[in-house]
Amino acid sequence: MGARTTPQIVVLDTGGQYCHLIARRVRELGVHSQVRRASVGAEELAGTKGIIVSGGPSSVYEEGSPRVDPRIFQLGVPVLGICYGMQLMTQELGGVVRPAPSGEFGLAVLHVDDPDKLLVGLGPQEQVWMSHRDAVAQLPPGFRVLAHTDTCPIAAMADLERALYGLQFHPEVIHTRNGLRILKNFVYEICGCAPDWDPAHQLEELEESIRKQVGDRNVLFFLSGGVDSTVAFTLTARALGPGRVHGVYVDTGFMRAGETEFVRDILARFGEGVFSIEDEREEFLSALAGVYEPEEKRRIIGEKFVEVQERILERGPYLGSEWVLGQGTIYPDRIESGGTAHADVIKTHHNRVPGIQRLIEEGRVIEPLAEFYKDEVRAIGRALGLPEELLGRHPFPGPGLAIRCLCSPQGGQPVRLEQGWLLPIRSVGVQGDSRSYRAVLALDALDWADDPRAQATELINRIPEINRVIGWVAGRAFLDQMAVRPATLTRERLERLKAADAVVRRLSQASGFDHQVWQFPVVLIPLGTEEAPDSVVLRPVDSLDGMTAAAVLIPAPLREQMARRLLEIPGICAVFHDLTHKPPATIEWE
């Protein structure tokens, strides 16, 4: 093992949010894998030992939906279709795909009927992760059912003679408990692969790639002080040597309390003159005056970053083609921004707005981590010797608190439903690999001893108007006394959110709860009374890479302590707990 070889497993990309995650999981198993476009000709796949067709946001019966070369099913090479890939296999081989009676998003229980080679080693019941609106209604000739769920009669299928397999659920995400075992069965037992992937040369290859891309130019990084940009900066500096990489930290005013001071301490380790800090708080805040829609917020923040960057580039030695822009973009940023041919735009990340795209087209952007996930970036950072106090930090979005401070152009009253209260507030979700922007349901009568997350999943699958469920924790007024009021992004609301975020971080760290979660966003929503117009939503999640996430319940004593402290902040009316997994809700609300 060592140098890369022809990939044994090829993943065909039909636009799924987890496409590259599939290839990464195969590499974790020690087998070289590569992502190719869905339409690649069968003749180009000669020499591979297995093909995996990814999930995607489309419906196979819609005109223009992604297709694969049907000849791949006659190559004599094992093929595994996942989600959309299973449905595409079904349609191409004579089966029937129809809209499911109800969508299935989040955790489900898989009942294994026939383990065959693919599901060997699994128990009779397994936790899996679903994200689909369509389902196989009739098997293609030669196939049989391997497993089902209570709402999906054909959750796994196989044609054993042709080694063709389909899974309606996602084995590549960590919330499918034995998903890696399933992929291992396919890769080793069905495809007959041998280990040929050695990640030990990863740093060496990354540095060589940076040197090749940059050439004799220098690199300017705009740093956030977070894991991604700092690792990318350090990796590039190591690859190019002293004096060729400079970092600038832009204070947008949307950072957490004490963040700029933390960044200053971290970046000071790189030495004198290697980085600088720019105060642009007034410019960013004024640019978002009167803006409500999440995508518009992200677009403006991203474009403002480009404006600031261009201004800095023009006033110093960076002007001209001898400098390029470095970014800490990681793979989830690209895929959620519609980064592959068939991927749906979930949310536009600040490093994927039009201004950045123009620089990319001009060949003036380097993104050394663009194929990696958060946990892989942390591993690279450890190999570079970066401190754990940085690498262990929870992820923080590039646009900062601006996308955790929800705004509303108009007011409205919560509407009582049988199950809870439908709030006149919308948040971003990802359902069936597509972006959704739907209402939030608030539950005000909860038995916290009985895990309410399953109830949240059931409600979202049943009520098409919503993509997120939150639970009442405490408040100064009840929901029937509260209303959503017109609200914009103001300094007062930002300071209120910073105070709330600081309370939650302090208590989470003191209790050790921050080590039990991957990320803990604190969200401000314009729901309350005239005296206290805002409420706080607590959003702790567990994840490996941010592509999927499970909502985590805060222990009762800590939850109650947080609520008490938060309600002491002027202007805070109530505290809620987000009960929704990703999918169907994104981790961030905007």
Summary of the structure (lengths in Angstrom):
residues: 590
radius of gyration: 24.3
end to end distance: 43.4
largest distance: 69.6
contacts: 2110
relative contact order: 0.10
helix: 33%
strand: 26%
